[in-house]
Amino acid sequence: MGKSKGARITITLECECRSKSNSDKRANGIFRYTSSKNRRNTPNRIELRKFCRQCNCHAIFKEIK
């Protein structure tokens, strides 16, 4: 019998500066992180501070998926 996925899902984090400049959500060349979160504990979208290669500094990455 297989296990169910449960509440943990995979999310995509995108830099705040890149999402403002490009209106297309899935444009090529945008730096993204992938992570996972528990849907029950954090139902809202996550915002994490990570390093962005485009900005060359630490920036806020927001969940897009």
mmCIF file of the N, C-alpha and C atoms, coordinates in Angstrom:
data_MODEL
# 
_entry.id   MODEL 
# 
loop_
_atom_site.group_PDB 
_atom_site.id 
_atom_site.type_symbol 
_atom_site.label_atom_id 
_atom_site.label_alt_id 
_atom_site.label_comp_id 
_atom_site.label_asym_id 
_atom_site.label_entity_id 
_atom_site.label_seq_id 
_atom_site.pdbx_PDB_ins_code 
_atom_site.Cartn_x 
_atom_site.Cartn_y 
_atom_site.Cartn_z 
_atom_site.occupancy 
_atom_site.B_iso_or_equiv 
_atom_site.pdbx_formal_charge 
_atom_site.auth_seq_id 
_atom_site.auth_comp_id 
_atom_site.auth_asym_id 
_atom_site.auth_atom_id 
_atom_site.pdbx_PDB_model_num 
ATOM 1   N N  . MET A 1 1  ? 0.824  -1.165 0.000   1.00 0.00 ? 1  MET A N  1 
ATOM 2   C CA . MET A 1 1  ? 0.000  0.000  0.000   1.00 0.00 ? 1  MET A CA 1 
ATOM 3   C C  . MET A 1 1  ? 0.881  1.245  0.000   1.00 0.00 ? 1  MET A C  1 
ATOM 4   N N  . GLY A 1 2  ? 0.607  2.200  -0.891  1.00 0.00 ? 2  GLY A N  1 
ATOM 5   C CA . GLY A 1 2  ? 1.413  3.409  -0.993  1.00 0.00 ? 2  GLY A CA 1 
ATOM 6   C C  . GLY A 1 2  ? 1.024  4.455  0.045   1.00 0.00 ? 2  GLY A C  1 
ATOM 7   N N  . LYS A 1 3  ? 1.978  5.273  0.384   1.00 0.00 ? 3  LYS A N  1 
ATOM 8   C CA . LYS A 1 3  ? 1.720  6.343  1.345   1.00 0.00 ? 3  LYS A CA 1 
ATOM 9   C C  . LYS A 1 3  ? 1.129  7.552  0.621   1.00 0.00 ? 3  LYS A C  1 
ATOM 10  N N  . SER A 1 4  ? 0.291  8.291  1.335   1.00 0.00 ? 4  SER A N  1 
ATOM 11  C CA . SER A 1 4  ? -0.243 9.522  0.753   1.00 0.00 ? 4  SER A CA 1 
ATOM 12  C C  . SER A 1 4  ? 0.787  10.630 0.913   1.00 0.00 ? 4  SER A C  1 
ATOM 13  N N  . LYS A 1 5  ? 0.690  11.654 0.097   1.00 0.00 ? 5  LYS A N  1 
ATOM 14  C CA . LYS A 1 5  ? 1.644  12.755 0.149   1.00 0.00 ? 5  LYS A CA 1 
ATOM 15  C C  . LYS A 1 5  ? 1.555  13.520 1.453   1.00 0.00 ? 5  LYS A C  1 
ATOM 16  N N  . GLY A 1 6  ? 0.390  13.620 2.022   1.00 0.00 ? 6  GLY A N  1 
ATOM 17  C CA . GLY A 1 6  ? 0.224  14.358 3.263   1.00 0.00 ? 6  GLY A CA 1 
ATOM 18  C C  . GLY A 1 6  ? 0.097  15.848 3.012   1.00 0.00 ? 6  GLY A C  1 
ATOM 19  N N  . ALA A 1 7  ? 0.531  16.618 4.003   1.00 0.00 ? 7  ALA A N  1 
ATOM 20  C CA . ALA A 1 7  ? 0.359  18.062 3.935   1.00 0.00 ? 7  ALA A CA 1 
ATOM 21  C C  . ALA A 1 7  ? 1.577  18.768 3.360   1.00 0.00 ? 7  ALA A C  1 
ATOM 22  N N  . ARG A 1 8  ? 2.695  18.062 3.156   1.00 0.00 ? 8  ARG A N  1 
ATOM 23  C CA . ARG A 1 8  ? 3.923  18.704 2.679   1.00 0.00 ? 8  ARG A CA 1 
ATOM 24  C C  . ARG A 1 8  ? 3.884  18.836 1.158   1.00 0.00 ? 8  ARG A C  1 
ATOM 25  N N  . ILE A 1 9  ? 4.129  20.077 0.669   1.00 0.00 ? 9  ILE A N  1 
ATOM 26  C CA . ILE A 1 9  ? 4.115  20.353 -0.768  1.00 0.00 ? 9  ILE A CA 1 
ATOM 27  C C  . ILE A 1 9  ? 5.402  21.063 -1.171  1.00 0.00 ? 9  ILE A C  1 
ATOM 28  N N  . THR A 1 10 ? 5.729  20.987 -2.457  1.00 0.00 ? 10 THR A N  1 
ATOM 29  C CA . THR A 1 10 ? 6.896  21.674 -3.005  1.00 0.00 ? 10 THR A CA 1 
ATOM 30  C C  . THR A 1 10 ? 6.474  23.043 -3.504  1.00 0.00 ? 10 THR A C  1 
ATOM 31  N N  . ILE A 1 11 ? 7.270  24.061 -3.150  1.00 0.00 ? 11 ILE A N  1 
ATOM 32  C CA . ILE A 1 11 ? 6.964  25.427 -3.555  1.00 0.00 ? 11 ILE A CA 1 
ATOM 33  C C  . ILE A 1 11 ? 8.146  26.016 -4.314  1.00 0.00 ? 11 ILE A C  1 
ATOM 34  N N  . THR A 1 12 ? 7.900  27.073 -5.071  1.00 0.00 ? 12 THR A N  1 
ATOM 35  C CA . THR A 1 12 ? 8.931  27.792 -5.814  1.00 0.00 ? 12 THR A CA 1 
ATOM 36  C C  . THR A 1 12 ? 9.021  29.207 -5.268  1.00 0.00 ? 12 THR A C  1 
ATOM 37  N N  . LEU A 1 13 ? 10.256 29.648 -4.989  1.00 0.00 ? 13 LEU A N  1 
ATOM 38  C CA . LEU A 1 13 ? 10.496 30.993 -4.469  1.00 0.00 ? 13 LEU A CA 1 
ATOM 39  C C  . LEU A 1 13 ? 11.185 31.820 -5.536  1.00 0.00 ? 13 LEU A C  1 
ATOM 40  N N  . GLU A 1 14 ? 10.695 33.041 -5.760  1.00 0.00 ? 14 GLU A N  1 
ATOM 41  C CA . GLU A 1 14 ? 11.258 33.929 -6.777  1.00 0.00 ? 14 GLU A CA 1 
ATOM 42  C C  . GLU A 1 14 ? 11.616 35.263 -6.142  1.00 0.00 ? 14 GLU A C  1 
ATOM 43  N N  . CYS A 1 15 ? 12.706 35.863 -6.629  1.00 0.00 ? 15 CYS A N  1 
ATOM 44  C CA . CYS A 1 15 ? 13.183 37.128 -6.086  1.00 0.00 ? 15 CYS A CA 1 
ATOM 45  C C  . CYS A 1 15 ? 12.169 38.243 -6.346  1.00 0.00 ? 15 CYS A C  1 
ATOM 46  N N  . GLU A 1 16 ? 12.041 39.121 -5.370  1.00 0.00 ? 16 GLU A N  1 
ATOM 47  C CA . GLU A 1 16 ? 11.097 40.227 -5.469  1.00 0.00 ? 16 GLU A CA 1 
ATOM 48  C C  . GLU A 1 16 ? 11.460 41.189 -6.598  1.00 0.00 ? 16 GLU A C  1 
ATOM 49  N N  . CYS A 1 17 ? 12.741 41.460 -6.788  1.00 0.00 ? 17 CYS A N  1 
ATOM 50  C CA . CYS A 1 17 ? 13.176 42.414 -7.815  1.00 0.00 ? 17 CYS A CA 1 
ATOM 51  C C  . CYS A 1 17 ? 12.899 41.891 -9.227  1.00 0.00 ? 17 CYS A C  1 
ATOM 52  N N  . ARG A 1 18 ? 13.064 40.594 -9.449  1.00 0.00 ? 18 ARG A N  1 
ATOM 53  C CA . ARG A 1 18 ? 12.840 40.010 -10.771 1.00 0.00 ? 18 ARG A CA 1 
ATOM 54  C C  . ARG A 1 18 ? 11.361 39.909 -11.098 1.00 0.00 ? 18 ARG A C  1 
ATOM 55  N N  . SER A 1 19 ? 10.531 39.679 -10.102 1.00 0.00 ? 19 SER A N  1 
ATOM 56  C CA . SER A 1 19 ? 9.097  39.554 -10.370 1.00 0.00 ? 19 SER A CA 1 
ATOM 57  C C  . SER A 1 19 ? 8.481  40.909 -10.717 1.00 0.00 ? 19 SER A C  1 
ATOM 58  N N  . LYS A 1 20 ? 9.075  42.007 -10.223 1.00 0.00 ? 20 LYS A N  1 
ATOM 59  C CA . LYS A 1 20 ? 8.564  43.336 -10.551 1.00 0.00 ? 20 LYS A CA 1 
ATOM 60  C C  . LYS A 1 20 ? 8.894  43.726 -11.988 1.00 0.00 ? 20 LYS A C  1 
ATOM 61  N N  . SER A 1 21 ? 10.113 43.399 -12.432 1.00 0.00 ? 21 SER A N  1 
ATOM 62  C CA . SER A 1 21 ? 10.554 43.850 -13.751 1.00 0.00 ? 21 SER A CA 1 
ATOM 63  C C  . SER A 1 21 ? 9.929  43.052 -14.887 1.00 0.00 ? 21 SER A C  1 
ATOM 64  N N  . ASN A 1 22 ? 9.626  41.770 -14.663 1.00 0.00 ? 22 ASN A N  1 
ATOM 65  C CA . ASN A 1 22 ? 9.037  40.928 -15.710 1.00 0.00 ? 22 ASN A CA 1 
ATOM 66  C C  . ASN A 1 22 ? 7.576  40.675 -15.401 1.00 0.00 ? 22 ASN A C  1 
ATOM 67  N N  . SER A 1 23 ? 6.713  40.956 -16.359 1.00 0.00 ? 23 SER A N  1 
ATOM 68  C CA . SER A 1 23 ? 5.298  40.694 -16.166 1.00 0.00 ? 23 SER A CA 1 
ATOM 69  C C  . SER A 1 23 ? 4.979  39.218 -16.406 1.00 0.00 ? 23 SER A C  1 
ATOM 70  N N  . ASP A 1 24 ? 5.790  38.533 -17.252 1.00 0.00 ? 24 ASP A N  1 
ATOM 71  C CA . ASP A 1 24 ? 5.579  37.112 -17.524 1.00 0.00 ? 24 ASP A CA 1 
ATOM 72  C C  . ASP A 1 24 ? 6.085  36.299 -16.338 1.00 0.00 ? 24 ASP A C  1 
ATOM 73  N N  . LYS A 1 25 ? 5.207  35.465 -15.766 1.00 0.00 ? 25 LYS A N  1 
ATOM 74  C CA . LYS A 1 25 ? 5.566  34.715 -14.573 1.00 0.00 ? 25 LYS A CA 1 
ATOM 75  C C  . LYS A 1 25 ? 6.595  33.630 -14.843 1.00 0.00 ? 25 LYS A C  1 
ATOM 76  N N  . ARG A 1 26 ? 6.609  33.053 -16.016 1.00 0.00 ? 26 ARG A N  1 
ATOM 77  C CA . ARG A 1 26 ? 7.486  31.932 -16.335 1.00 0.00 ? 26 ARG A CA 1 
ATOM 78  C C  . ARG A 1 26 ? 8.546  32.292 -17.377 1.00 0.00 ? 26 ARG A C  1 
ATOM 79  N N  . ALA A 1 27 ? 9.088  33.493 -17.319 1.00 0.00 ? 27 ALA A N  1 
ATOM 80  C CA . ALA A 1 27 ? 10.122 33.905 -18.266 1.00 0.00 ? 27 ALA A CA 1 
ATOM 81  C C  . ALA A 1 27 ? 11.430 33.182 -17.979 1.00 0.00 ? 27 ALA A C  1 
ATOM 82  N N  . ASN A 1 28 ? 12.254 32.961 -19.004 1.00 0.00 ? 28 ASN A N  1 
ATOM 83  C CA . ASN A 1 28 ? 13.533 32.288 -18.837 1.00 0.00 ? 28 ASN A CA 1 
ATOM 84  C C  . ASN A 1 28 ? 14.557 33.235 -18.225 1.00 0.00 ? 28 ASN A C  1 
ATOM 85  N N  . GLY A 1 29 ? 15.531 32.670 -17.518 1.00 0.00 ? 29 GLY A N  1 
ATOM 86  C CA . GLY A 1 29 ? 16.625 33.447 -16.980 1.00 0.00 ? 29 GLY A CA 1 
ATOM 87  C C  . GLY A 1 29 ? 16.366 34.057 -15.616 1.00 0.00 ? 29 GLY A C  1 
ATOM 88  N N  . ILE A 1 30 ? 15.270 33.711 -14.984 1.00 0.00 ? 30 ILE A N  1 
ATOM 89  C CA . ILE A 1 30 ? 14.967 34.233 -13.647 1.00 0.00 ? 30 ILE A CA 1 
ATOM 90  C C  . ILE A 1 30 ? 15.459 33.219 -12.630 1.00 0.00 ? 30 ILE A C  1 
ATOM 91  N N  . PHE A 1 31 ? 16.178 33.708 -11.626 1.00 0.00 ? 31 PHE A N  1 
ATOM 92  C CA . PHE A 1 31 ? 16.728 32.823 -10.604 1.00 0.00 ? 31 PHE A CA 1 
ATOM 93  C C  . PHE A 1 31 ? 15.658 32.496 -9.570  1.00 0.00 ? 31 PHE A C  1 
ATOM 94  N N  . ARG A 1 32 ? 15.479 31.204 -9.275  1.00 0.00 ? 32 ARG A N  1 
ATOM 95  C CA . ARG A 1 32 ? 14.476 30.737 -8.331  1.00 0.00 ? 32 ARG A CA 1 
ATOM 96  C C  . ARG A 1 32 ? 15.053 29.697 -7.397  1.00 0.00 ? 32 ARG A C  1 
ATOM 97  N N  . TYR A 1 33 ? 14.477 29.575 -6.230  1.00 0.00 ? 33 TYR A N  1 
ATOM 98  C CA . TYR A 1 33 ? 14.765 28.501 -5.278  1.00 0.00 ? 33 TYR A CA 1 
ATOM 99  C C  . TYR A 1 33 ? 13.542 27.614 -5.196  1.00 0.00 ? 33 TYR A C  1 
ATOM 100 N N  . THR A 1 34 ? 13.757 26.341 -4.880  1.00 0.00 ? 34 THR A N  1 
ATOM 101 C CA . THR A 1 34 ? 12.644 25.447 -4.582  1.00 0.00 ? 34 THR A CA 1 
ATOM 102 C C  . THR A 1 34 ? 12.793 24.976 -3.151  1.00 0.00 ? 34 THR A C  1 
ATOM 103 N N  . SER A 1 35 ? 11.668 24.785 -2.496  1.00 0.00 ? 35 SER A N  1 
ATOM 104 C CA . SER A 1 35 ? 11.656 24.365 -1.109  1.00 0.00 ? 35 SER A CA 1 
ATOM 105 C C  . SER A 1 35 ? 10.366 23.602 -0.865  1.00 0.00 ? 35 SER A C  1 
ATOM 106 N N  . SER A 1 36 ? 10.168 23.180 0.356   1.00 0.00 ? 36 SER A N  1 
ATOM 107 C CA . SER A 1 36 ? 8.915  22.519 0.705   1.00 0.00 ? 36 SER A CA 1 
ATOM 108 C C  . SER A 1 36 ? 8.366  23.132 1.977   1.00 0.00 ? 36 SER A C  1 
ATOM 109 N N  . LYS A 1 37 ? 7.054  23.032 2.130   1.00 0.00 ? 37 LYS A N  1 
ATOM 110 C CA . LYS A 1 37 ? 6.417  23.555 3.329   1.00 0.00 ? 37 LYS A CA 1 
ATOM 111 C C  . LYS A 1 37 ? 5.250  22.652 3.699   1.00 0.00 ? 37 LYS A C  1 
ATOM 112 N N  . ASN A 1 38 ? 4.860  22.733 4.950   1.00 0.00 ? 38 ASN A N  1 
ATOM 113 C CA . ASN A 1 38 ? 3.709  22.000 5.431   1.00 0.00 ? 38 ASN A CA 1 
ATOM 114 C C  . ASN A 1 38 ? 2.488  22.893 5.272   1.00 0.00 ? 38 ASN A C  1 
ATOM 115 N N  . ARG A 1 39 ? 1.541  22.444 4.482   1.00 0.00 ? 39 ARG A N  1 
ATOM 116 C CA . ARG A 1 39 ? 0.353  23.242 4.156   1.00 0.00 ? 39 ARG A CA 1 
ATOM 117 C C  . ARG A 1 39 ? -0.502 23.520 5.392   1.00 0.00 ? 39 ARG A C  1 
ATOM 118 N N  . ARG A 1 40 ? -0.525 22.597 6.340   1.00 0.00 ? 40 ARG A N  1 
ATOM 119 C CA . ARG A 1 40 ? -1.347 22.781 7.543   1.00 0.00 ? 40 ARG A CA 1 
ATOM 120 C C  . ARG A 1 40 ? -0.752 23.831 8.478   1.00 0.00 ? 40 ARG A C  1 
ATOM 121 N N  . ASN A 1 41 ? 0.578  23.829 8.642   1.00 0.00 ? 41 ASN A N  1 
ATOM 122 C CA . ASN A 1 41 ? 1.214  24.767 9.569   1.00 0.00 ? 41 ASN A CA 1 
ATOM 123 C C  . ASN A 1 41 ? 1.353  26.165 8.991   1.00 0.00 ? 41 ASN A C  1 
ATOM 124 N N  . THR A 1 42 ? 1.599  26.274 7.682   1.00 0.00 ? 42 THR A N  1 
ATOM 125 C CA . THR A 1 42 ? 1.779  27.574 7.029   1.00 0.00 ? 42 THR A CA 1 
ATOM 126 C C  . THR A 1 42 ? 0.884  27.659 5.801   1.00 0.00 ? 42 THR A C  1 
ATOM 127 N N  . PRO A 1 43 ? -0.379 28.005 5.979   1.00 0.00 ? 43 PRO A N  1 
ATOM 128 C CA . PRO A 1 43 ? -1.287 28.084 4.828   1.00 0.00 ? 43 PRO A CA 1 
ATOM 129 C C  . PRO A 1 43 ? -1.029 29.296 3.935   1.00 0.00 ? 43 PRO A C  1 
ATOM 130 N N  . ASN A 1 44 ? -0.405 30.350 4.485   1.00 0.00 ? 44 ASN A N  1 
ATOM 131 C CA . ASN A 1 44 ? -0.138 31.562 3.706   1.00 0.00 ? 44 ASN A CA 1 
ATOM 132 C C  . ASN A 1 44 ? 1.125  31.394 2.867   1.00 0.00 ? 44 ASN A C  1 
ATOM 133 N N  . ARG A 1 45 ? 1.344  32.336 1.965   1.00 0.00 ? 45 ARG A N  1 
ATOM 134 C CA . ARG A 1 45 ? 2.551  32.302 1.132   1.00 0.00 ? 45 ARG A CA 1 
ATOM 135 C C  . ARG A 1 45 ? 3.774  32.676 1.963   1.00 0.00 ? 45 ARG A C  1 
ATOM 136 N N  . ILE A 1 46 ? 4.895  31.998 1.685   1.00 0.00 ? 46 ILE A N  1 
ATOM 137 C CA . ILE A 1 46 ? 6.129  32.195 2.448   1.00 0.00 ? 46 ILE A CA 1 
ATOM 138 C C  . ILE A 1 46 ? 6.976  33.292 1.809   1.00 0.00 ? 46 ILE A C  1 
ATOM 139 N N  . GLU A 1 47 ? 7.644  34.065 2.646   1.00 0.00 ? 47 GLU A N  1 
ATOM 140 C CA . GLU A 1 47 ? 8.632  35.051 2.208   1.00 0.00 ? 47 GLU A CA 1 
ATOM 141 C C  . GLU A 1 47 ? 9.929  34.763 2.968   1.00 0.00 ? 47 GLU A C  1 
ATOM 142 N N  . LEU A 1 48 ? 11.003 34.441 2.246   1.00 0.00 ? 48 LEU A N  1 
ATOM 143 C CA . LEU A 1 48 ? 12.298 34.146 2.856   1.00 0.00 ? 48 LEU A CA 1 
ATOM 144 C C  . LEU A 1 48 ? 13.355 35.091 2.320   1.00 0.00 ? 48 LEU A C  1 
ATOM 145 N N  . ARG A 1 49 ? 14.357 35.371 3.136   1.00 0.00 ? 49 ARG A N  1 
ATOM 146 C CA . ARG A 1 49 ? 15.458 36.236 2.733   1.00 0.00 ? 49 ARG A CA 1 
ATOM 147 C C  . ARG A 1 49 ? 16.614 35.339 2.292   1.00 0.00 ? 49 ARG A C  1 
ATOM 148 N N  . LYS A 1 50 ? 16.926 35.364 0.985   1.00 0.00 ? 50 LYS A N  1 
ATOM 149 C CA . LYS A 1 50 ? 17.976 34.530 0.412   1.00 0.00 ? 50 LYS A CA 1 
ATOM 150 C C  . LYS A 1 50 ? 18.844 35.358 -0.526  1.00 0.00 ? 50 LYS A C  1 
ATOM 151 N N  . PHE A 1 51 ? 19.957 34.758 -0.974  1.00 0.00 ? 51 PHE A N  1 
ATOM 152 C CA . PHE A 1 51 ? 20.876 35.468 -1.864  1.00 0.00 ? 51 PHE A CA 1 
ATOM 153 C C  . PHE A 1 51 ? 20.366 35.398 -3.301  1.00 0.00 ? 51 PHE A C  1 
ATOM 154 N N  . CYS A 1 52 ? 20.340 36.544 -3.970  1.00 0.00 ? 52 CYS A N  1 
ATOM 155 C CA . CYS A 1 52 ? 19.922 36.638 -5.365  1.00 0.00 ? 52 CYS A CA 1 
ATOM 156 C C  . CYS A 1 52 ? 21.144 36.946 -6.224  1.00 0.00 ? 52 CYS A C  1 
ATOM 157 N N  . ARG A 1 53 ? 21.388 36.129 -7.220  1.00 0.00 ? 53 ARG A N  1 
ATOM 158 C CA . ARG A 1 53 ? 22.536 36.345 -8.107  1.00 0.00 ? 53 ARG A CA 1 
ATOM 159 C C  . ARG A 1 53 ? 22.331 37.537 -9.030  1.00 0.00 ? 53 ARG A C  1 
ATOM 160 N N  . GLN A 1 54 ? 21.095 37.837 -9.364  1.00 0.00 ? 54 GLN A N  1 
ATOM 161 C CA . GLN A 1 54 ? 20.812 38.975 -10.240 1.00 0.00 ? 54 GLN A CA 1 
ATOM 162 C C  . GLN A 1 54 ? 21.067 40.296 -9.518  1.00 0.00 ? 54 GLN A C  1 
ATOM 163 N N  . CYS A 1 55 ? 20.636 40.393 -8.259  1.00 0.00 ? 55 CYS A N  1 
ATOM 164 C CA . CYS A 1 55 ? 20.830 41.605 -7.454  1.00 0.00 ? 55 CYS A CA 1 
ATOM 165 C C  . CYS A 1 55 ? 22.221 41.658 -6.834  1.00 0.00 ? 55 CYS A C  1 
ATOM 166 N N  . ASN A 1 56 ? 22.834 40.487 -6.673  1.00 0.00 ? 56 ASN A N  1 
ATOM 167 C CA . ASN A 1 56 ? 24.124 40.323 -6.009  1.00 0.00 ? 56 ASN A CA 1 
ATOM 168 C C  . ASN A 1 56 ? 24.045 40.769 -4.542  1.00 0.00 ? 56 ASN A C  1 
ATOM 169 N N  . CYS A 1 57 ? 22.914 40.485 -3.910  1.00 0.00 ? 57 CYS A N  1 
ATOM 170 C CA . CYS A 1 57 ? 22.741 40.787 -2.487  1.00 0.00 ? 57 CYS A CA 1 
ATOM 171 C C  . CYS A 1 57 ? 21.608 39.892 -1.942  1.00 0.00 ? 57 CYS A C  1 
ATOM 172 N N  . HIS A 1 58 ? 21.415 39.945 -0.644  1.00 0.00 ? 58 HIS A N  1 
ATOM 173 C CA . HIS A 1 58 ? 20.317 39.200 -0.046  1.00 0.00 ? 58 HIS A CA 1 
ATOM 174 C C  . HIS A 1 58 ? 19.022 39.974 -0.272  1.00 0.00 ? 58 HIS A C  1 
ATOM 175 N N  . ALA A 1 59 ? 18.018 39.262 -0.745  1.00 0.00 ? 59 ALA A N  1 
ATOM 176 C CA . ALA A 1 59 ? 16.732 39.890 -1.063  1.00 0.00 ? 59 ALA A CA 1 
ATOM 177 C C  . ALA A 1 59 ? 15.605 38.989 -0.587  1.00 0.00 ? 59 ALA A C  1 
ATOM 178 N N  . ILE A 1 60 ? 14.405 39.513 -0.606  1.00 0.00 ? 60 ILE A N  1 
ATOM 179 C CA . ILE A 1 60 ? 13.231 38.753 -0.197  1.00 0.00 ? 60 ILE A CA 1 
ATOM 180 C C  . ILE A 1 60 ? 12.740 37.928 -1.378  1.00 0.00 ? 60 ILE A C  1 
ATOM 181 N N  . PHE A 1 61 ? 12.599 36.636 -1.142  1.00 0.00 ? 61 PHE A N  1 
ATOM 182 C CA . PHE A 1 61 ? 12.062 35.710 -2.134  1.00 0.00 ? 61 PHE A CA 1 
ATOM 183 C C  . PHE A 1 61 ? 10.660 35.337 -1.716  1.00 0.00 ? 61 PHE A C  1 
ATOM 184 N N  . LYS A 1 62 ? 9.701  35.482 -2.645  1.00 0.00 ? 62 LYS A N  1 
ATOM 185 C CA . LYS A 1 62 ? 8.298  35.197 -2.349  1.00 0.00 ? 62 LYS A CA 1 
ATOM 186 C C  . LYS A 1 62 ? 7.874  33.917 -3.049  1.00 0.00 ? 62 LYS A C  1 
ATOM 187 N N  . GLU A 1 63 ? 6.938  33.235 -2.439  1.00 0.00 ? 63 GLU A N  1 
ATOM 188 C CA . GLU A 1 63 ? 6.411  31.989 -3.000  1.00 0.00 ? 63 GLU A CA 1 
ATOM 189 C C  . GLU A 1 63 ? 5.513  32.305 -4.192  1.00 0.00 ? 63 GLU A C  1 
ATOM 190 N N  . ILE A 1 64 ? 5.762  31.611 -5.315  1.00 0.00 ? 64 ILE A N  1 
ATOM 191 C CA . ILE A 1 64 ? 4.917  31.820 -6.489  1.00 0.00 ? 64 ILE A CA 1 
ATOM 192 C C  . ILE A 1 64 ? 4.107  30.572 -6.823  1.00 0.00 ? 64 ILE A C  1 
ATOM 193 N N  . LYS A 1 65 ? 4.535  29.427 -6.343  1.00 0.00 ? 65 LYS A N  1 
ATOM 194 C CA . LYS A 1 65 ? 3.806  28.187 -6.638  1.00 0.00 ? 65 LYS A CA 1 
ATOM 195 C C  . LYS A 1 65 ? 3.953  27.220 -5.503  1.00 0.00 ? 65 LYS A C  1 
# 
